[in-house]
Amino acid sequence: MIERNERKPYWRHTKAQMLTSLLPFVLAMIVLPLYADALNDKRILGIPLGYFLAVHGLIVIAFVTIAMFVNRQDAIDHWHGAHEDF
Amino acid sequence: MVTTTARTRLVNPRLGTYYGIFTAAFAAIVLMALMLEQLGVTDTLVRLVMFAGPLALYAAIGIACHAREPRDYFACGRRVPAFFNGLVLGISALGGAGFLALTGALFIAGFDAFCLSIGWYAGLVFMGVLFAPFLRKHGAYTLPTFLGRRLDSRLVRVVAAGVLSVPILLVLTAEARFAAYATAWMLGQSEQLMVAVVVVAATAVVLAGGMRSLTWASGAKAIVALLSLAVPATIIALIVSNLPLPQMTHGNVLRIITRLEIAHGVPIVLAPPLAFELPGAGMEPLLKRFIQSFGSVGSLAFVLMSFVMAAGVAASPALLPRSGTTPGVYEARKSLGWAVLVVGLVLLTLPAIAIYLRVLILEQVVGQAGGRLPIWFQLLQQAGIARIESKAQIVSVGGISFERDAALFALSIAAGFPQVLVYLALAGAIAAALAALSAGLVALAAIVAEDVVHGLPGDAAPDGTRVATARVALLGTGVVTLLLAIAAPGDPLQLLLWGVTLSASASFPVLLLAIWWKRINAWGSVAGMVTGLVATAFLILLSETGAIGLPSALAGAIGLPLALAAAVAASMATPIPGRNALDIVRDVRVPGGETLYDREMRLSRLKNRPPA
């Protein structure tokens, strides 16, 4: 069980992790589709670059975001002793 | 590891074996149908095998997983491992809309339809970071129960039950229509009749075991949906590029499409920033280039739609109860990772299907004389999937209209596959739509039974009564869904988008504040939910009557900030929340310790125990 005086630092840490997970992803969600057309004359793996980034790239970013969040948040839980104890 | 014994003991170690058996049984059904087809058995029987076979398996799973305890009936006993939870969550989030309508929208509108697909997986990311772990820690069976406990107010619980039912009902109606659409194609019957078939089927599968039946039957449905998507796309990818990876190898085809579109003079169009013209249900012409962005959905509308969709999916009252089914908070987070992976794979396969279909049309139909069309296109015309509008001698791109929701299985027809593969694609769409439909039914029935029937007088009902009430509520929800789906006019995708936009504005802001802002109180949350619902519904009405230029699907983009502002303002204007509410929010934020709702139930059972 979490110590009483660990609650505040734990929540501060959790909030920071939430923002570092979501802000880059939200930024990518806005930027990548908007600039897709401009990048389409370059190609990667035979796929137009803008399309590739907005479709494949964004899905990969989403998965990396959530995977990193799961690992980082679990580390934060253990650091502050807030993890589940069973 | 010693520390994980208790948790791993909850999870059934033979789950993989069971689903292996199911997958083998399903493959056997498909192979049997293929053999029957080759042996010259009537088409009606093959269709029936492909429809009733998987359905019988879902029903068998659903009935085998009956439940008597509320914990099993409403939270699947909290024993669903992260992977299966994510699988089910992903497929029920997509539903028939993701499989049928999104493929069609991608095929017809090209890049612009990606605003929906981005919203879908972004919503799951938001759900995983913002909501799911905290809801799992609280462990409430429904969203209104959570809000009522968190804000320590029965009023909030009842208001939330009323407000959050609206988006669920809209999504239910849309998914029933999609399921009925695919079933009607599968069995060659009228759609009205099939609405009754699918709603009865979806209710029957989950009636015996509620969330428990839902989870394990939907796991099977998810496997069917994924297989049905992977098989045709992989075969075509092998033919086209020698690599069985449609998700990565449709690039060369995309280049051919772009070249052909330029050669056939498909215009580059630019929509105004707020335009939102996704193809509707029924016949839609191919008007713009596939890869060009913002031709039918404006740039601002594209970004707004992806955020509204993300907020709506993240706070969807039909999906969030699923976070309560995992053994712990860590698994609840992890299951969202799996969900993003599953949805991401699906959403990379759907554009490949759309692109393969489009290149077939551009290469073999466009530019041909009207009398010399390929046989597969004549088949599509006879089936009423494609139509040539213009009377000109030579077929042009703009002269072809296509049934939006048929694009998914039209590819199997166009590629000249055996009929069984067409029915396989349909079976997958039906499976996905049924998964979404049953998820909504279970969530709504739980809200009616737990928050309205037992929530009003208090929580003293005994276990048997709670489960029985939920079963009756499930039947009632099924009847209401049936009536709505028969009565609802118009495009089911539009209904789904309204449901999403309402969930984004009524559910998302209050849920966000309830977890991330201590100061919110009962008045603030009531104000937030009511403002979100009323403002968004009003905007949808205004938009549909043409009074404002905002597309109705984007009403949530205004409703969400309004609801957020209303919730904050009303909270600040009224006294700070009581000790009880603060205790709960402090406990919800920390993963360790006993699940709050389970502790509450355990204590109330101790209190009500007759003296020895």
Interface residues (C-beta under 8 A of the other chain):
Chain A: M1 I2 R7 Y10 W11 T14 K15 M18 S21 L22 F25 M29 I30 P33 L34 A36 D37 N40 R43 L45 G46 I47 P48 G50 Y51 F52 A54 V55 H56 L58 I59 V60 A62 F63 T65 I66 A67 F69 V70 Q73 D74 D77 G81 A82 H83 E84 D85 F86
Chain B: T3 A6 R7 F111 F114 C115 I118 Y121 A122 L124 V125 F126 G128 V129 L130 P133 Q247 M248 T249 H250 G251 N252 L254 R255 T258 I291 Q292 S293 F294 S299 F302 V303 S306 F307 A310 G328 V329 Y330 R333 K334 L336 G337 V340 L341 G344 L347 L348 P351 W516 R586 R589 V590 P591 G592 G593
